[in-house]
Amino acid sequence: MTTWVLHKRHNRRDNRSRAGARALARVVLLAVFAMPVAAWAADSGAQGNAPNASTTPSAAATDQSKEQLIRTLVNLTDTPEVQALFSQELINRVSSAISMFGPTLNPQTMNVISQQTRAVVSEHINDGDALYSVLAPVYEKHFNLIELNQLVQFYKSPLGQKLVNTSPELMSETMDLGSQWGLSLVPEIVQRVRAQLNAQNADSSDTTAR
């Protein structure tokens, strides 16, 4: 009985480790994106040159609206690989949310749900504005006009485009390494679970004997 319980818990912790690894990968990838931009912007600002009029708030406001800057930024960072990752993640989330409403649905119904979810998501992404509609409020909330200009300048640079083009590989490799790290903890987790269960069983036996 104890072995079966440990096996079940092992599988659950394995799934949690994988989920944790995916979350870790997203955090790491975000840091990979953010750090070069911050360093590039700081280096640009440290040159000691007078501020360029095109990056001042008033000039930026007359040059491009915030919406236009965000659209430019999304276009610069949008690749087929990024769209594929975005699409798959969205499909998984929507499918999971729908399945929660009918956990006892038969496989045929679940297959139809999966097919239609994929079709609807793909159609809206192919319309061309899906990524912008998701990212625009986030950029709007966290970046001002000067920062958006700096981001656009960075992603127009060769280094910025290299970061965009390699982002799917960074995500994939980081997730693989994160999964390996999470799975490497499983033996230690199982050992601790077994020790705690044995201790609890021993305490229970002592209490019963009394």
N, C-alpha and C positions, 0 to 999 in steps of 0.2 A: 504493500500500500504506500509506504513512504517513498519507495523508488518511483512509483507511478506519479505521485504528487511532485516529486523533484523533477521528473521528466517534463510534466506539464508546465511547471514553473520555469524550467530551463527554456522551453519553447517560447513562453511568454516573455521572458527576459531577453531572449534572442531577438524577438520582434521589437521589443522596446529599445534594445541596443541599436537595431537598424534604424528605427525611427529617430533615435537620438543622434545617430550618425548623420542622417539626412539633415536634421536641424543644425547640427554643428557645421556641416558642409555649407549650408546657406549663410551662416554667420561668417565663416571664413571667407567665402567668396565675396560677401559684402565688404569685408575688410580689404580684400585684394583689390576691389574696385575703388574703394574710398581712399586708401593710402597713397597710391600714385597720384591721384587727382590733387589731394591735399599737399603733397610734396611738390608737385609741379606748380601749383598756385603759389605756394609759399616761396618757391625759388624765383618765380616770376616777379613777385612782389618785393623780393630782396635785392633786386638789381640796382635800386637806387635811382631809377629813372623817374621822371615826372609822370603822374598818372595820365594814361591815355584818355582823351575825351570820350572815346567810344565805349569805355568801361564805367564812366560815371553814371549815376542813376538817371539824371535828366537826359543825357545823350542816349543811353540805352533805351529809355522809355520812348524817345522820338524815333530811334533807329528801328527797334523791333518791340512789339508788345510782348508781355510775359508769355502769352499763349503761343506766339510765334517762336519764341526761344525754346519753349518746352517741346513744341512740335519738331523743331530742328534737332534738339537733343535726342528725342525718341527716334527720329529717323537715323541719326548717326550711330545709335547703339542697337538698332534693330537689324538682326540678321536672320536668315532662315533657321539656323540652329537655335537661336534665342526664342524665336516664335514656336519652334517645335517643343522646346522645354516648357514654355509658358502654356502652350496648348495641352500638353500631356498632364501637367500639374492641375490645370483647371478641370480637365475631363475627369481625372481621378477624384478631385474634391466634389464635383457635382454628382458623379456617380455614387460616391459614398453617402452624400447627403440624401439623395433620392432613395437609396437602398434602406436607409434608416426608417423610412416611412412604411416599408413593407419587408421586414426581415424574414418573413415566411414565404415570400414570392418564389414561384418555381423558376428553375434555370432558364426556361424559354422566355419568360417575362423579363428576367434580369438581363438576358442577352439583348432583347429589344431595347430596354432602357439604355444599355451601354452603347448600342449602335446609334440610337437617336441622339443621345448626349454628344457623342463624337461628331455626328453630322451637324448638329446645331452649332456647337462650339467652332468647328472648322469653318462653317459658312460665315459666321460673324468675324472670325479672325481674317478670313480672306477678303472681307470688306475693306480691310486696311486701317481701321480706326480702333480696333480692340485694344491694342497695346497702349495707345495714347490715352484712351478713356480710363484705363486702369492706373497709368502712371501719372497723368496730369495732376490729379488732386494731391498726390504725394509730393511731387516736385513743387507744386504751388505752396504747400504747407511748410516745407523745410528749406527752400532756397529763395533768396531775393534776386533782384535783377542782376546785380554785380556777380553773384555766385553762379547764376545760370549762364552768364556770358563766359565766365571762366571755365565752366564745364564744357560748353560748346567749343571753346578754343582748344581745350585739352583733347576732346574726342575728334577734333579735326586734325590733330597732329598725328604723325606716324605712330608714336607710342600709344596714343589713345585708340587708334584703329587696331593696333596689334592686340591691345587689351580686349577690345570687343571681339575680334576674330578668334582669340584663344579662350574666351570665357566658357564655351561649352566644354572644352577639354579640361579647364580648371575645375569646373563643377564636377565633371565625371571622375577625374582623378582624386579630387578632394573627398567625394562621397565614398569612393572605393577605400581610400586610406582611413576615412572615418569609420567605415563599417568594420574594417580589419581591427582597428583600435578597440571598437566596442565589443567585438567578438572575443578579443584577447582577454577581456575582463570576465567572460562567462565562467571559466573554471574557478576563479576566486569567488565569484558570486555564489556558485553552487556549493563550494566548500563552506562558506559562511552560513548559507541557508541550512545545509545539513547539520552544522554544528549547533545552530540555534534551535532547530527542530529536535535534535537529540537532547539538548539541555531542557527544553520544554517538556519533552516526554519523560525525562528523568524526574523533573519536579512534579509532574502529574502522578507518576508512579509512587513517589514518596508521600504525596498528599493522600493518595488512595490507601496506602499501607497503614497510615495513621488512623 
